Amino acid sequence: MTEREWLAIPHVPAGGDRKISPFFCPESGRARGSRRRRRAAALDSGPGLVLVKPTSPFQQQPLSLSEREPILNVPSVVTALCGLMIAIHAVREFLLGEDRDREVLLTFAFIPSRFERSLAGSWGFPGGAAADVWTFVTYAFLHADWTHLGVNVLWLLVFGSAVARRFGALRSLSFFAVTAAAGALGHLAAVGTAFVPVIGASAAVSGFTAAALRFVFQMGGPLGAMRQTGQEAYRVPALGLGAMLRNGPVMGMVVVWIAVNVAFGAISLPIPGFEGQIAWQAHLAGFAAGLLLFRFFDPVARA
């Protein structure tokens, strides 16, 4: 039986009570010949295969390759950020010795002791005053080990991709830098000028998580009811801060996120050259910055 015989709709005389199977619909020789001629004409008129659009709910229309969702659909700015973090850690892991890696950490990690001038003078932190500024962001590209890096990359792929589709590349890069700096400020406020270095993209990732919660559960959003497809799902109006407090799924995510960060705050990380702990204060500061500063980066008009 040919494809045309499966797609044909038989003629049933008025008043007839013959039962027609939705899966097997034979056609007459005249209809078969007429359809063959129409099909041949359609094939001759265009360069590609023409598919007959089914009218029955039991039939599925094949999708062209251009209409199918790609296996990997990550915004380029998120791919670039993740790739840069992986490349930096690979260089530190495989190309730098312990002494050189310690020099990198002292130059690019965020170390509150830099702001204790007497201690900074005795230590001789590399980078000088310029490093006092750039370490508010550069620390986010350094990680303690592959596990630390992997968790941040996966989290950024999920929530960072949603935000990047809404913000675009330039706003996303700026948002990454601002939330990373907010995390460093939160860490500085929590530990003072003690020698407690912090590294990792967790504060920025926390900011992206908070930003995503402002819209992903909205009606028509990527995780909301009656979700839309394509770019429109990421352009729905965002929740206001007051509305977030009344939204069950959003507040559930917020409570779980805070509980997990506080619970893991006592876990030590193997940072070469010194012992470290998860800087949960930086995570909370980055999350708060993502919530509060979202409106200044959001290109979508508020409802």
N, C-alpha and C positions, 0 to 999 in steps of 0.2 A: 504494500500500500504506500502510495507516495505522500509527500507532505501536503500536496494540494487536496488530496482526498480527506485528510484529517481536518483541514481548515474549511472545507466546503460546508454550507448550511443547506440541508435538504428541503425540498418543497413538500409541505403537508397540506392536502386539500382542506378547505374550510369544513368544519364539522367533524373532521377525522379524529379518532381517539387512539391513533397509533403512538406508542411510547418511543421517544427518541433518546438514545444514549448520548450523553454529552461527550463521550470519549470516542465514539465511532459513528461517523456521519458519512456514509457513502453518497456519491453523487452520480447523476446520470451521465451517459456518454456525451450528450450534447453540452451539458454544463462543463464537463471535464475538458472537452475540446475548446470551448469558448474561453475557459480560464487559461488553458495552455497558450492560446494565441495572445491573450492579454499579458500573460507573464513574459512571453518571448518579446513582445513589443516593449515592455517596461525594461527588460534587461538590455535591449539594443539601444535604448534612449539614454542610458547613463553609464558611467564608468564602474559603478559598484553594484553590489547585490541589493536588490530592493526587497524589503521584508513586508509582507502583508500584515497590516495592523489588525490584530484580532478584536472582535467586538464582544466576545464572550468573556465573562469573568473567570472561566475555567482555563483560559489560554493566556500565556505570558508572552509579552513581546520581548525578544532579545534586545539587549543593550549593545550599542556600538562601543568600541574601545574607549572613545573619548567621553562617553557618558558614565563609565564605570569609575568607582572610587579608587584612587591609587592606594597601593599597599602602604606606602609611607607618605603621609600628608602633613609634614611639619613645616611651618613657616621658615623661610631662609634665615631670618634673624635668630631664631631659636637654634637652628642647626649650627649657625656660626658661633653662638655663645657656647654651646655644648662642645663643639669641635675644638674651640680655643682652650677650654678648661681641660679637656682630655689631652691635648697636645702639650700643654704646660706641665701637667702631671707626668706624662710619659718622659719628657725631657728631664725633669727632676729625678725620676725614678731610675732611668737607664743611662743617662749621660753625665749627670753631675755626681760628684763625690759628696761625702757627708759634710765636709767643710764648705764646699761651694753652695750646697743646698742650704746650710745654715745661714750663709751670707744672703742668699735669696730671701729667706724668711725674715731676716732682720731688716731687709730693704723694702719688702713689699707686703708683709703681714701687718695687720693693725695691732700695734703695741701701745697700750695706754702710757707706758713709762716714757714714751717720747715726749710727753707733755709735762714731765717732771724735769725741769731744766737742769737741776743739779745732777740728777741721775743720768740724764741723757748726755750731759757733758762727760761724765766719767765713763759711760759705756761707749760713747762714740758711735751712735747709731748711723749707719750709712744712709746717704740720701739727703741728709740735712733737712732744711725747712721745706723743701719741695716734697720730700717723702712724708712730711707731716700732713700734707694735703692729699697726695695720690693714694696713700695707704687706706684712706676711707673707702676706696673702691677696689684697689688692686688685691686686697686680701680675699675678695670673693672668688678670685681665680686660682687660689691655692687650696689644696686639700690634704688632709692627714694621710689618707691611704685610698686604695681603689674602692673600698666599700663606701667610704665617706663621699667620694666623687660619684659613684654609681647612684647612690640614693638621691643626691642633688640633681644629677642629670635626668633621671627618670621623673622626678617630681616636676622639674622644669619642662620636660617634654609634654607632660599632661596639662598643667595649669598655665605654663608660659605660652604654649601654643594657642590656647583659647584666648588669652589676652592679646597676643601678637596679632591674631586675625582681626581683632577689634581695633587695636591701637595703630598698627602699621610698624615698620621697622624703626624709624627715628624715635617715635614716642616710646617704643618698647625698650630701646637702648637707654634712653633718658630715665625711664622708670626703673630699670635695673640699677643704674648708678645711684639714683636718689634713695631707693629702698635699701641698697647696700650701705650707703652712708648713714641712713637712719639706724640701721642695725649696729654700726660701729659706735654711733653716739649713745645708743642704749647700753652697749657694753661698757663704754667709758663712764657713763653715769652710774653703772652698777658696781664697778670695781675700782673706780677712782684712777689714780695713776700707778697702780700696781703693775708689776711685770706679769701680766696675764694676756699673752698674745691670743688673737682670734683669727682663724682662717676658715674659708669655705663660703659657698654661695647661699647658705641656708637662709640668711636674712633677706636677700633679694628674692629667693624662691618663696619665702613666706609672704613677701609683698605681692608677688604674682598670684599666690593662692588667695589672698584676701581680695584682690582685684577681681579675680574670676568669680568669687562668691557673690559679687555685686550684680551679676547678670546671668550666670549659667543656669540658674533654677527659675528664671523668669518664664512667663508664658511665651512659648515659641522659641525659647533659648535652647542651647544644645542639650541640656539635661532637664528642661522644663516640660510641662504638659503641652500637648499639641505642638511638639518641637518642629521647627522648620528644617529644611535641608540647605546646604551650601552656606554662603557667606551671610545670608540674612539671619541665620540663627545666632550669629555673633554681633548683630547690630540692634538687638532688642533694647528698649529703654532699661537703664539700670535701676536697681533698688536704692532708695535713699537709706541713710543710716537708721532712721526711725523704723522704716519698713523692714529692715533686716532683723530688728529685735522681735518683730511679730511673725517672722517667717520660720516655721519649724525646721525644714530641711537645712536652711542656712545656719541657724543657730546650733543645730545638732553638729554640723561640720565644725563650727567655730569651737564649741565646747570640747569635742574630741581632739581637735588640733592642739588646743592649749594644754589639755591634760597629757597628751603624748609628749609634748615638748618639756613640760615641767617634770614628768616622770623620768625622762631620759637625761635630765640635766645633771645627774650625778655620775653618768657613765664617762669614764676617762677615754680619751682618744690618744693613739700613739703618735704624737707630733715629734719629729726628729729633733733632738737637742734639749727638749724639755717636756714635762708632762702637761697635759691639757684636759679640759673637760668641755662638754657640749655647752656652747654659749647660748643657753636658752633665753637669756635676757635680750641678746641681739635678735633672736628669732621673733620674740614678742614685739620688739621695737620695729622690725621690718614689717611684721604683719599689721601693726597699728598704722604705720606709714602708708601701707598699701590701701587700707580702708579709707583713711582720711584724705589722702592725696589723689585718689582715683579720679575724682571729678575734674581735677586740673589737667589730666591727660586724656580723658575720655572724649573722643571726637563725635560721639553720638549725642544728639540733643536729648535732654531730659524730658520725660513725659509731662 
